[in-house]
Amino acid sequence: MRCVIARFPFDLLKREVEQSMEGVTPEPVTGVAVTIGRHVYPVKQVGVVITRLDPRDITAGEMRRALTRLGFTCHDAPQATAPAQPAPTTHGPLSW
């Protein structure tokens, strides 16, 4: 499938993207992510691997569109959860 990424046309196939990402260690996800096989990758990391372009030239939006059109599942990074508050104590103040 023809996709335009950073103003360059690429002919991409789902199978070729999967093969390109085999053995690549996922970076920590901070934005949009894509599930490829059993791994979750940042979409820009996938874009860099499959296009060999500089990551500054690739946007997460265009990679999300391209990967979704190829049949991959893209999703936003999980929201950071607030640290858990300690449970209130049920007993009174300590007396020595």
Summary of the structure (lengths in Angstrom):
residues: 96
radius of gyration: 20.3
end to end distance: 74.9
largest distance: 75.7
contacts: 223
relative contact order: 0.21
helix: 31%
strand: 20%
